[in-house]
């Protein structure tokens, strides 16, 4: 009977050890599954972040392209306007020079200063030529 009792005790210990081993194996598998799930979640979050960053980069690139296109359009418009206004100034300068004013550089300068106002440019040309002729005549007419 003591041998039987010892045998039952040994078997119980074996069963208990096997059960403990199964519990430890189950815990290990659970830890591994949790770690795999965390890793997969982290990889998914990283893929999502990269996709969002790529989308932001593409949006920024599109915005930059639009800005470049808008700037280019603006520059073309400005160039067109300035070229057109320069041609207008040249035509107006020819008109003023046909009135007898010979200094083309001065005529263009005055037209730019007056924003292309022919009347104002002619007025300034007239006043500057009359003041320069009166100052030169006063210096020549002074007694010797």
C-alpha positions as CSV (number, residue, x, y, z in Angstrom):
1,X,0.0,0.0,0.0
2,X,2.8,2.4,0.7
3,X,4.2,1.5,-2.7
4,X,0.9,2.3,-4.3
5,X,0.6,5.5,-2.5
6,X,4.1,6.5,-3.6
7,X,3.2,5.5,-7.1
8,X,0.0,7.6,-7.1
9,X,2.0,10.5,-5.7
10,X,4.6,10.1,-8.4
11,X,1.9,10.0,-11.1
12,X,0.2,13.1,-9.7
13,X,3.5,15.0,-9.7
14,X,4.1,13.9,-13.3
15,X,0.5,15.0,-14.3
16,X,1.0,18.3,-12.4
17,X,4.4,18.9,-14.1
18,X,2.9,18.1,-17.5
19,X,0.0,20.5,-16.8
20,X,2.5,23.2,-15.6
21,X,4.5,22.6,-18.8
22,X,1.3,23.0,-20.9
23,X,0.4,26.2,-19.1
24,X,3.9,27.6,-19.6
25,X,3.7,26.6,-23.3
26,X,0.3,28.3,-23.6
27,X,1.7,31.5,-22.0
28,X,4.7,31.5,-24.3
29,X,2.4,31.1,-27.4
30,X,0.2,33.9,-26.1
31,X,3.2,36.2,-25.6
32,X,4.5,35.4,-29.1
33,X,1.0,36.1,-30.5
34,X,0.8,39.4,-28.7
35,X,4.2,40.4,-29.9
36,X,3.3,39.5,-33.4
37,X,0.1,41.5,-33.2
38,X,2.0,44.5,-31.8
39,X,4.6,44.2,-34.6
40,X,1.9,44.0,-37.2
41,X,0.1,47.0,-35.8
42,X,3.3,49.0,-35.7
43,X,4.1,48.0,-39.3
44,X,0.5,49.0,-40.3
45,X,0.8,52.3,-38.6
46,X,4.2,52.9,-40.3
47,X,2.7,52.1,-43.7
48,X,-0.1,54.5,-43.0
49,X,2.2,57.2,-41.9
50,X,4.4,56.8,-45.0
51,X,1.3,56.9,-47.2
52,X,0.1,60.1,-45.6
53,X,3.6,61.6,-45.9
54,X,3.7,60.6,-49.6
55,X,0.3,62.2,-50.1
56,X,1.4,65.4,-48.4
57,X,4.5,65.4,-50.5
58,X,2.5,65.0,-53.7
59,X,0.1,67.7,-52.6
60,X,2.9,70.1,-51.9
61,X,4.5,69.3,-55.2
62,X,1.2,70.0,-57.0
63,X,0.8,73.3,-55.1
64,X,4.4,74.2,-56.0
65,X,3.7,73.4,-59.7
66,X,0.6,75.5,-59.6
67,X,2.5,78.4,-58.0
68,X,5.2,78.1,-60.6
69,X,2.6,78.1,-63.3
70,X,0.8,81.1,-61.8
71,X,4.1,83.0,-61.3
72,X,5.1,82.2,-64.9
73,X,1.7,83.4,-66.1
74,X,2.1,86.6,-64.1
75,X,5.6,87.2,-65.4
76,X,4.4,86.7,-69.0
77,X,1.5,89.1,-68.4
78,X,3.8,91.7,-66.8
79,X,6.3,91.3,-69.6
80,X,3.5,91.7,-72.1
81,X,2.2,94.8,-70.3
82,X,5.7,96.3,-70.0
83,X,6.5,95.6,-73.6
84,X,3.2,97.0,-74.7
85,X,3.6,100.1,-72.5
86,X,7.2,100.5,-73.7
87,X,5.9,100.5,-77.3
88,X,3.2,103.0,-76.4
89,X,5.9,105.2,-74.8
90,X,8.0,105.0,-78.0
91,X,5.0,106.0,-80.1
92,X,4.3,108.9,-77.8
93,X,8.0,109.9,-77.8
94,X,7.9,110.0,-81.6
95,X,4.8,112.2,-81.5
96,X,6.6,114.6,-79.1
97,X,9.7,114.6,-81.2
98,X,7.6,115.5,-84.2
99,X,6.6,118.6,-82.3
100,X,10.2,119.7,-82.4
101,X,11.7,118.3,-79.2
102,X,15.0,116.6,-80.2
103,X,16.3,115.0,-77.0
104,X,14.8,111.5,-77.3
105,X,16.3,110.3,-74.0
106,X,14.8,113.2,-72.1
107,X,11.5,112.7,-73.8
108,X,11.4,109.0,-72.8
109,X,12.5,109.9,-69.2
110,X,9.6,112.5,-68.9
111,X,7.1,110.1,-70.4
112,X,8.1,107.4,-67.8
113,X,7.9,110.0,-65.0
114,X,4.4,111.1,-66.2
115,X,3.2,107.6,-66.7
116,X,2.8,108.3,-70.5
117,X,1.0,111.6,-70.1
118,X,2.0,113.4,-73.4
119,X,0.6,116.7,-72.3
120,X,2.4,116.7,-69.0
121,X,5.7,115.6,-70.7
122,X,5.4,118.3,-73.3
123,X,4.7,120.9,-70.5
124,X,7.8,119.7,-68.6
125,X,9.9,119.8,-71.7
126,X,8.7,123.3,-72.5
127,X,9.3,124.6,-69.0
128,X,12.7,123.0,-68.7
129,X,13.8,124.3,-72.2
130,X,12.4,127.8,-71.4
131,X,14.1,127.9,-68.0
132,X,17.4,126.7,-69.4
133,X,17.2,129.2,-72.3
134,X,16.3,132.1,-69.9
135,X,19.2,131.1,-67.5
136,X,21.6,131.0,-70.5
137,X,20.3,134.3,-71.9
138,X,20.6,136.0,-68.4
139,X,24.1,134.9,-68.1
140,X,25.0,136.2,-71.6
141,X,23.2,139.5,-71.1
142,X,24.9,140.5,-67.9
143,X,27.1,143.6,-68.2
144,X,30.8,143.2,-68.9
